[in-house]
Amino acid sequence: MSDAHTIPSPVDHEPIEGPRLRFRPIEERDLPDMLRWLADPEVVRYYGDPPADIDAARRDYMEPDVDPCWRFVIELDGRGIGEIQYGHPYPGPDYSWTAGIDILIGEPDARDRGAGTEAIRTMLQHLFEVKGVHRATIDPEVANQRAIRCYENAGFRLDGVLRHHAFEHGEYVDTHFMTILEDEWPAAKARWESERGASEA
Ligand SMILES: CC(C)(COP(=O)(O)OP(=O)(O)OC[C@H]1O[C@@H](n2cnc3c(N)ncnc32)[C@H](O)[C@@H]1OP(=O)(O)O)[C@@H](O)C(=O)NCCC(=O)NCCS
């Protein structure tokens, strides 16, 4: 496990290029947008209260935490629309054998148009094909049916319900623990490519 001196910076890494989206490390100039996205009611509903100010957002999103995490702004046609990140929350045979993903589409007009599904697929491609992970995980709240549908479409399946796994707005809430394994990725990718081909035809 890393110690405080070797924990990588969450913003010191290469961009990720997908067929439709680009992920780039968060920069200082993104913090006002990050604050606005995190204060959006649909994000607050599942992420909890936003950081109090720019300094708190910088601490939360740009500075190393005890768990290594890599954070990106999601860009669509050059415009930042949200944030995606991955980390390695579960120790195993190799520290990076499994990766947990979190995502928010912060611009309201960018939701419900397929960008979330595209972003998850782009991140899975990076994790399986570049980083060589064995398993990816994600844990939406049970009430977050849009997120669950989005993750299923990208290839995740439900492993089980984690009871009272999160504490949001003064209540314990259940979450879905969803995973996709490396040998399931080719079929998920084939579905992505076929949907992309159909929408471009
Ligand atoms: C969850 C989130 C990442 C999804 O991204 P998105 O771009 O809005 O979602 P997409 O358009 O790619 O896909 C949404 C899917 O859910 C479906 N959907 C939308 N609202 C739904 C609802 N209330 N119940 C069930 N399905 C719903 C859509 O029809 C679509 O499925 P389809 O393609 O099969 O028709 C994004 O909405 C978001 O960031 N929300 C706020 C923060 C959040 O919830 N983050 C996730 C925390 S786990």
The ligand as an ORCA input file, in Angstrom:
! r2SCAN-3c Opt
* xyz 0 1
  C     -25.969      9.210    -13.667
  C     -25.335      9.920    -14.829
  C     -23.821      9.746    -14.786
  C     -25.834      9.262    -16.139
  O     -25.312      9.956    -17.239
  P     -26.339     10.463    -18.400
  O     -25.515     11.012    -19.486
  O     -27.355     11.351    -17.799
  O     -27.025      9.058    -18.808
  P     -27.219      8.415    -20.238
  O     -28.037      9.343    -21.083
  O     -25.918      7.955    -20.803
  O     -28.031      7.097    -19.849
  C     -29.119      7.141    -18.953
  C     -29.999      5.915    -19.125
  O     -30.911      5.877    -18.018
  C     -32.248      5.960    -18.490
  N     -32.978      6.739    -17.502
  C     -33.062      8.089    -17.344
  N     -33.809      8.385    -16.261
  C     -34.191      7.195    -15.738
  C     -34.980      6.833    -14.598
  N     -35.513      7.752    -13.792
  N     -35.162      5.496    -14.333
  C     -34.617      4.542    -15.138
  N     -33.855      4.837    -16.224
  C     -33.665      6.146    -16.506
  C     -32.147      6.618    -19.862
  O     -33.285      6.318    -20.673
  C     -30.856      5.953    -20.383
  O     -31.069      4.615    -20.723
  P     -31.276      4.165    -22.275
  O     -30.055      4.658    -23.013
  O     -31.347      2.656    -22.205
  O     -32.539      4.811    -22.753
  C     -25.713     11.447    -14.873
  O     -27.112     11.578    -15.116
  C     -25.346     12.166    -13.591
  O     -24.191     12.498    -13.403
  N     -26.320     12.418    -12.696
  C     -26.116     13.209    -11.482
  C     -25.025     12.634    -10.538
  C     -25.091     11.140    -10.401
  O     -26.137     10.559    -10.206
  N     -23.906     10.516    -10.499
  C     -23.773      9.072    -10.392
  C     -23.553      8.677     -8.989
  S     -23.411      6.892     -8.875
*
